[in-house]
Amino acid sequence: MLCKLWRKDGLPQIQLCERLNCEPPTVSNMVKALEQKGLVYRQRNEEDGQS
């Protein structure tokens, strides 16, 4: 995951799922663990969920 983010900073979790060939809960758990260690941070995309 860190390699994918190194190449393309700011990837949404759904794109990480596609690039890692993992299910969304797996990626979510990996992101949470990396975030707790201070290696990544999440930022809400204001455009998500809006029509």
C-alpha positions in Angstrom: 0.0 0.0 0.0 2.8 2.4 0.9 4.4 1.8 -2.5 1.1 2.6 -4.3 0.6 5.8 -2.3 4.2 6.8 -2.9 3.6 6.6 -6.6 0.2 8.4 -6.5 -0.4 10.4 -3.4 -4.0 11.0 -2.4 -5.6 7.9 -3.8 -9.1 7.2 -2.6 -9.6 3.9 -0.8 -11.7 2.5 -3.6 -8.8 3.0 -6.0 -6.4 1.4 -3.5 -8.7 -1.6 -3.4 -8.6 -1.9 -7.2 -4.8 -1.4 -7.4 -4.1 -3.9 -4.5 -6.8 -6.3 -5.6 -8.2 -6.4 -2.1 -11.7 -6.0 -0.6 -12.7 -2.6 0.8 -12.7 -3.8 4.5 -9.1 -5.1 4.1 -7.9 -1.8 2.7 -9.8 0.1 5.4 -8.1 -1.9 8.1 -4.7 -1.4 6.6 -5.2 2.3 6.3 -6.4 2.5 9.9 -3.3 0.7 11.1 -0.9 2.9 9.0 -2.8 6.0 10.2 -2.3 4.9 13.9 1.4 4.6 13.2 1.6 8.0 11.7 2.5 6.8 8.3 -0.6 8.0 6.4 -3.4 10.4 7.0 -6.9 10.4 5.7 -8.6 13.4 4.3 -12.3 13.5 3.4 -13.0 14.3 -0.2 -15.7 17.0 -0.1 -17.0 15.8 -3.6 -17.8 12.3 -2.3 -21.4 11.6 -1.8 -22.7 14.8 -3.4 -24.9 14.9 -6.4 
